Amino acid sequence: MTKYIFVTGGVVSSVGKGITVASIGTVLKSRGVSVSVLKLDPYLNIDPGTMSPYQHGEVFVTGDGAETDLDLGNYERFIDIDLTAESNTTSGQVYSAVIARERRGDFLGGTIQVVPHLTGEIKDRFKKLAVKSKADVILIEVGGTVGDIEGQPFLEAIRQMRKDVGRDNVLYVHVTLLPYIGPTQELKTKPTQHSVNELRRIGIQPDVIVCRSDVPIPESIRDKISLFCDVDREAVIFAQTVDSIYEVPLMLESEGLGDFLVRKLDLKAHAPELDAWREMVSCVKGACGSVRVALVGKYVELKDAYYSVREALSHAGMFHGRRVQIDWIQSEDLEKPGGEKLLEHAQGIIVPGGFGDRGIEGMIKAAQYARIHKVPYFGLCLGLQIMVIEFGRNVLSHSRANSTEFDAGTAHPVIDIMPEQKAVCGKGGTMRLGNWPCQLVSGTQAASAYGRELIYERHRHRFEFNNQYLERYEAAGMVFSGLSPDRKLVEICELKGHPWMVASQFHPEFTSRPGKPQPLFRDFIGAAKNVIREGEQTALPLTEISNP
């Protein structure tokens, strides 16, 4: 029978539940236990697809085209699994589903209530994922913080699960913060005690408490939390902040969490096999030298807006034994006089996805700088469109070349909305989403990176390259190295004669993994690490010559 591990958070939000869930999945998978994951988000949006990145960070897209919470990216990267739409449930989805059933008359005129109707819908989603995934363990993270009013239906649903599937098949993990009081140099457990009391008030007794802290935790804290929160001493897990998130599974393993979960849930498991993970973490910590990459974006004030891009760069850096140093550049700053000086030290330039016309001209300047100065350039989704616009303006001399997203009346719409999108009025879930096939052209940098002819990558966009300009671009030196199998959609383009100037219409960052970097990211960093910028040349080893 499928087992369930529910993970809640207390004291503050952003305490690290997502990384904890992903790390638990890694620890269990290392023992041969199959795992799937579900994130519960209490907001009333159907999904985060229409949210500003400043509200909720990046939107992670699954292979089947679901726009989901960024935590699913961590789940996929850590556990090395491909998740689906069933792995993200929001309050908006739950309410919509129940109301739709009521409108159809499914409840025979009965009164619709939070209990049992909303909670029943939530539990049905747990069980549906269990059946579909056939996983030994389903890890379920409840977003937000215990005590949030919008999260109460989810907490009630996970409380009921212990009764529904049996006490031996459910385990509750609570992640809390131990705040450090500077003047007294003390870690305080009282907020954790209050958070556990709030869980108990609704009928949930945590089996494991994961204690987050930025400073070392004394053993006396373990005894105190065990006593006051009524959990086994070995179930009080210390999780001190580490240099790399990829150290967290090893930390939880060293705390004995893996053995505890296997024993409590009576799982069939072998000894943990984490040697490859340890080697990967060793590569992260032992990276010699760095590669400096300028990330030119619109939302750089919140780095979580580019979470998967940041991690994919890190994975590529690991492969090359380098630490990737990211210069976070607000694209609007490049529009100012002398703004290009911000790029002077970049060994590579990356332009990620985004929507709207703010900062677009700065991105175009970044692409122009990369093309002229032969700096490796990598465009992701919008970054491809930027590369195409810049080429049209400055190589083909179409001074008004643009996307109709930014200038509906442009004389040269080199990027235009897909014909099937022109009649779409809604915003949520209406783009080209999820995995689409791409046929690579042999002899190109893209084909060299992937090493095969047909690939599938994840998309999230409405606008495409306008094929009316294809021949003009090819004649001027742009290579369309990846096309849809019917040759109607441009998926990858690159610049002939440039060391590495490649852009994709899809989002390759979503499929990168630690230890298995995404091919385009891998080769981008491979090209960037060989670039020496002005003022950074290594001094020649000069020897003193004595006069005879």
Secondary structure, 3 states (H helix, E strand, C coil): CCEEEEEEECCCCCCCHHHHHHHHHHHHHCCCCCEEEEEEECCCCCCHHHCCHHHHCCCEECCCCCEECCHHHHHHHHHCCCCCHHHEEEHHHHHHHHHHHHHHCCCCCCCCCHHHHHHHHHHHHHHHHHHHHCCCEEEEEECCCCCCHHHHHHHHHHHHHHHHHCHHHEEEEEEEECCEECCCCEECCHHHHHHHHHHHHCCCCCCEEEEEECCCCCHHHHHHHHHHHCCCHHHEEEEECCCCHHHHHHHHHHCCHHHHHHHHHCCCCCCCCCHHHHHHHHHHHCCCCEEEEEEEECCCCCHHHHHHHHHHHHHHHHHCCCEEEEEEEEHHHHHCCCHHHHHCCCCEEEECCCCCCCCHHHHHHHHHHHHHHCCCEEEECHHHHHHHHHHHHHCCCCCCEEECCCCCCCCEEEEEECHHHCCCCCCCCCCEEEEEEEEECCCCHHHHHHCCCEEEEEEEECEEECHHHHHHHHHHCEEEEEECCCCCCEEEEEECCCCCEEEECCCHHHHCECCECCHHHHHHHHHHCCCCCCCCCCCCCCCCCCCC
